[in-house]
Structure formats: C-alpha cells, structure tokens
Amino acid sequence: MTGVLTYLRRRAIVISAMAAAALACSAVSAPAQDFMERSHKQQGPQPEVKPKVDEKAYKAALEKIPAPKEKYDPWGVARPSDDAKTGKKPN
C-alpha cells in the first residue's frame, strides 16, 4: 500500500510542478508583449529625416527622358480602334 501512496505523491508533485511552470511562463510573457510600446513612448517623437532634394539633378534626369513618338493610350487594347468604328478594314 505504501508503494501506491508514494506513486500518488510523486505524481501530485510532478503535476503541481508542471502547473507552476506553466503559470510562471504565462506570467513572464505578459509584460514582454508590452515592452516595445513602453520603450517607444518614453523616448518621445523622433524627428523625421528626409533626404535633401537636388533640383538640378531632378531636372537633368527629366531632360534625359526621350519624348514619345505617339501619344500613349492606356485603354487602347480594351476598346476598338478608329477603323473598327467606321467599318473600314485595314489593307
């Protein structure tokens, strides 16, 4: 009979230890989830660093773009051409 009681005591100790470990893990992870929010709030707003725009380089880049030969029609594929509207067939 003492073997059964020893087994039950060991089992109870193991179960209580596992429950304590699970409780400890959940208690530790809760503050960790809020850590980043608190650290950002304490620092205050960061000044935004924007790159300085070089107007001369921008205009030089625009000059390098070649002029289109024809006007671009983004809906040209979706609608019929002028020949299809008038009923003429191209040769």
N, C-alpha and C positions, 0 to 999 in steps of 0.2 A: 504494500500500500504506500510505503514511503517513496517508492520509485515513481508512482503516478503523481504524487504531490510535488516532488522535485521537478518533474517534467512540466507540470502546470505552472509552477512558479517561474521556471526558466522561460516558458512561453509567454507568460504575462509580462515579464521583464523585457523580453525582446519586443513584444508588441508596444509596450509603453515607450520604449526607447525609439522605435520607428515613428510613433506618433509625435514624440517630442522633436525628433529630427525634422519631420515634415512641417511641423509648426514653426520651428526655427528658420527653416528655409523660406517659408512664405513671409515671415516677419522681416527677414533681411531683404528680400526682393522688393518689397513695397516702397521703401524710401529710395531705392536705386532708380525706380522709374521716374521719380520727380527730381532727380539730381540735376539734370541738364536744364530744366526750366528754372530752377532756383539760381543756378550759376549765371544764366544769361540775364536774369532780372537784376542781379546785384551789380553787374558791370555797367548798365545803362546803355543808351543807344550808341551804336558805333557810327562814326561819320562815314558816309559813302565816298569811296574813292572812284572817281570817274576818269577814264583816260582823256587826255587833252586832245582835242580835235585839231588836226593840222589842215587848215583851209586850203593851203597851196597844194598839198598832196591830194586832197579830195578833188579839186578842180582839175589837176593834171590827170588823175585817173579817169575822170569823166571825159576828158578830151581824147583819151586813148580808145574809147568805145566807138566802134565803127557805126556809121549811120545805116539804118536798114534800107534795103533796096525797095521793098514793098511794105505797105502798112500791114502789121500783124493783126489777124482776125482770130481771136481765141475760139469763136463759135463757128469757124469756117467748116469744120468737119461735121458739125451737128445739123447744119441747115444746107439746103441745096444751093448750088452756085447760080449765077445770073442766067446762064444758058439753060438750065433746067426750068427756071421760072418762065422764060419766054417760049419755051418749046423748041428752041434751036438745038441742033446736035453739033458737037464739035467735029471737025474734019479729021 
